[in-house]
């Protein structure tokens, strides 16, 4: 049986990925902090797949706890999807260092803690999938903490793809646009071309099968951001300013 470990599996994209992989016959290690939501995953899969999900309860921001739980796995899953994330916004450029630390602890250091706990057991069959965001492509207003953390995640993933090239099967960076999740439901601004978790899971799983180095979607949105990112910084800032002011 093929195996996958997914962090942030208690909601959003991670939850949908866990359901889809379990229903496809994979053994899923569903990681998160909310035991009740993870147990619900077992109920939500088709009856024949109920035994395919094993909840792992831990906080990725706690390095020791992460190490303790992940070290108990007898065999490291061949597919590892590091998805746990959070988002907080700032207003009017007012810096709150505590907010930045909270976001980075989950989005960036949470990934590092998982990688550190498992790296000694990576093999040529290991496929690492790291979830970043298209927000890393170009700076967006109010998203300084979130965007900076995801830019760090993207840099980390791209660097690991080089350093681990001969040690693992693949390293895939995932850069979604807006996806309808409990996290984005809190947003109080227009979210262009927003897609469902089902759409996101399908795109990610198809990209993983193809061993893509980067998966990004929806492409009309992500390619627009990629194109803007190719421009001089002043031009990027002018375009983003007009776009976001028009949308607000």
N, C-alpha and C positions, 0 to 999 in steps of 0.2 A: 504494500500500500504506500502511495506517495504521501509525503508529510510536509506540512507547512506550519510555521509559527508566525502569528500576526499580533503585533502590539496595537493597543487602542481598539480592541475588538468589541468593546461594549457598546459602541454607537457608530453612526456614520459610515464612512467608507470601510473601515476595518470590520465592522459588524457585517456589512453586506458581503465582503470578501470571504469572511468566515463561513457564512451561510452557503454561498455559492460553491466554495471549495468542498465543504462537507457534503453537499448534495451531489457533487461530482464524484464522491467516493474517496476523497483525501482524508487523511488523519489530520485534524486541525488542532493546534495548540493555541487557544484563544486567550490572549493576555489582556489584563486590565485591572482596574482597582475595584470595580463594582461587581461584587459576586452575584448579586441578584440578576443583573442584566446578562452576565455571562451564562448563568444557569438557564436563563430564558432562551438563549441561543440553542441550547440542546432541545428545547421544546419546539422551537420554531422551524427546525429543519424537517425534511420529510421523514416519516417514521423509520424508514430503512436506514437513515443516516444518523439516527439519534446517538449512536455510539461513536460517531466520528469526531465529536468535539470534546476536547479536554480543556476545561478552564484552568488558567494559571493566574492566581491573584497576586499582584505586586505593583509597586509604584516605580515607574521607570526613573523618577527623579532621585530615588534612593539607591545609590550604587551597591551598597552591601546587600540590600533586600533583592535587588535584581540579580546579583551574582549568586545568592543563595538559592533562589528559585530556579534559575536557568541551569545551574550546575547539576540539578537533580535529574535533568533529562538524560536518560540512558544513551540515547542516540540523537545527535543534533539533526533537526529537520533539514531536508535538502533545499527547501525554499524558506527564506526568512524575509518577512515583510515588516519593516520598521515604520509604523504608521502613526503611532501616538502623537497627538499634537494639540495645541491650544491657541487661542488668539485673544489679545487685548489691544485696544486702540488707545492712542493719545489724542488730545484735542488741542488745536491751535499751536502745535509744536512745543507744548509744555512737557518737559522731560520728567518722568517719574522712574528713577532707577530701580525701585522695587518692582514695578510693572515689567520692566525689561528683564530683570532677573527671573521673574516667574515664567515669562514666555520662553526664555532661553533654557531654563531648567528642564522644561518638558520637550520643546521642539529640537533642541540641539544636544544638550547634555543627556537627555533621556536616550537618544540614539547612541551616544558614546558609551553610556553605561551598558547597554545591550551588546554592543559590539565587543566591548572589553570582556564581558562575561562569557562570550562565545568564541572569540577569535582563535583560541588555542585548539579548537575542534573543527575549524573550517577545513574542507577538503576540496578536491577537484570537482565534486558534485554539488557544492554549495552555490546557490544563487541568491545573492543579496539584492533586495529591493528596498530602496529608501524613498520615502514619500516627502517631497518638498512642496513647492507651490510655484505657479507662474508669477506670483508676486515677487519672486526673486529676480525676474528679468529686468525690471525697471522700477524705480522708487515711486511709491504711491502715497498720497496724503493720508495721515492718521495711522498708517501701517508701519511706522518706523520700527517698532519692536518686532512685530510679526515678520515683516519683510526682511529685516536684518537677520533674524534667526533662520529664516528659510534660505537666504543667500548663503549663510554659513553652512547649512545642510547641503545645498547644491555643490558648494566648493568641496566639502568633505567627500561627498559621493563621487564626484569627478576625480578627485585625487586618489581615492581608494580604487577606482576602476583601473588606474595606472599601476599603483603599488601592488594590487592583488591579482593582477592579470594572469600570472602563472600559478596562482595559489587557489583560486576559486573558479567556478564555471562562468559566472558573469556578475557584474554589478550594474543594476538598472536604477536610474533616477526617474522618479515620477513627479511631474509638474502639472497638477490640475489647475483649471480655472475655478470658477465658483461651482460648488457642489452643494445641493440641498441637504444639509445635515443639522443636527441640533445646534452646532456651533454657528453656522451661517444664518440660522433662523433668528439669531440675536442681532444681526446686522440691521441698521436703520437707514440704509442707503440702497439705491438700485444696484442689482447684481446682473450685469449683462451676460446673456447666453448661459445662464445657470443650468446645470444638468442634474439628473437624479443620481442617487447612490448606485442604482442598478446599472445605469449607463457607465458610471465611473468604474465599477467592478468589471464590467465587460471589457472596457478598453484596457484596463490594467492586466487582466488575465490573458487577453489576446497578445498584448505586448510582451508579457513574460514568456509565453510559448515561443514567440519569435526571437526571444533573447535580445530585445532592443536595448540600446544603451540609454535611451531616454524615451519616456512615454509622456506625451502632453496632449491635453484635450480640454474643451472642444477646440479643434484646430483653427477655426475662424477667429477665435478669441486669442489663443496662445500665439498663433503666428503673427497676429497684429502686434502683440506685446513684444515679440521677438524682433519684429521690424523696427518698432520704436526704439528698442534697445541698441540698434545699430547706429542710430543718429548721434550727433554730438550731444553732450549732456545738456547744454542750454536748450537745444531743440526738444529733447526728451521732456524736460521740465515744462516748457511752454505748451507742448501738446497735452501732457497729462493734466496740467492746470486747466486748460480749456475743456478737456473731456470731463473731468470730475466736477467742475463748476457747472457745466451744462447738465450733468446727470443729477446733481443735488437738488 
